[in-house]
């Protein structure tokens, strides 16, 4: 799967069914020395006042359960 395909998918929590937005608004976290994909930082939505987007939480790559046609489902261990 290409990154351009992944960013169009919506992130959904399996515990609560809550939608956390499209992955195009999140940040992939990659270990610079090894190139290993560590996970995804989910950001708060950009406000109309232009405030900085803060990280809401981090999803480890191991917590991703399913990458489907439209959604990426995750289940965090510490939730």
QUILIN-V812693 format. One record per residue. RES is the residue in three letters. PSI is psi in radians with two decimals (none if undefined). OMEGA is omega in whole degrees, 0 to 359 (NA if undefined). Layout:
{{RES/PSI/OMEGA} {RES/PSI/OMEGA}}
//
This chain:
{{UNK/2.42/179} {UNK/2.67/178} {UNK/-0.66/180} {UNK/-0.47/176} {UNK/-0.67/183} {UNK/-0.69/185} {UNK/-0.26/179} {UNK/-0.05/183} {UNK/2.63/180} {UNK/2.42/181} {UNK/2.19/184} {UNK/2.30/176} {UNK/2.29/181} {UNK/-0.49/182} {UNK/-0.78/187} {UNK/-0.12/182} {UNK/0.13/182} {UNK/2.43/177} {UNK/2.24/183} {UNK/0.21/176} {UNK/3.07/180} {UNK/2.60/179} {UNK/-0.30/177} {UNK/-0.31/179} {UNK/0.02/179} {UNK/3.04/179} {UNK/2.26/172} {UNK/2.40/180} {UNK/2.08/184} {UNK/2.36/176} {UNK/2.04/186} {UNK/-0.59/182} {UNK/-0.66/186} {UNK/-0.35/185} {UNK/0.11/181} {UNK/2.36/176} {UNK/1.99/183} {UNK/-0.65/181} {UNK/-2.77/185} {UNK/2.28/171} {UNK/2.09/179} {UNK/2.21/184} {UNK/2.68/173} {UNK/2.62/181} {UNK/2.61/177} {UNK/2.30/182} {UNK/2.87/179} {UNK/-0.35/179} {UNK/-0.08/176} {UNK/0.38/179} {UNK/2.78/177} {UNK/2.56/177} {UNK/2.10/180} {UNK/2.66/175} {UNK/2.18/177} {UNK/-0.82/178} {UNK/2.94/180} {UNK/2.36/175} {UNK/2.04/177} {UNK/2.58/179} {UNK/-0.51/178} {UNK/-0.33/179} {UNK/-0.17/176} {UNK/2.12/184} {UNK/-0.75/185} {UNK/2.37/168} {UNK/1.81/184} {UNK/-2.92/181} {UNK/-0.63/184} {UNK/-0.37/188} {UNK/2.68/168} {UNK/2.06/181} {UNK/2.37/179} {UNK/2.71/176} {UNK/1.90/182} {UNK/2.44/180} {UNK/-0.66/186} {UNK/0.31/180} {UNK/none/NA}}
//
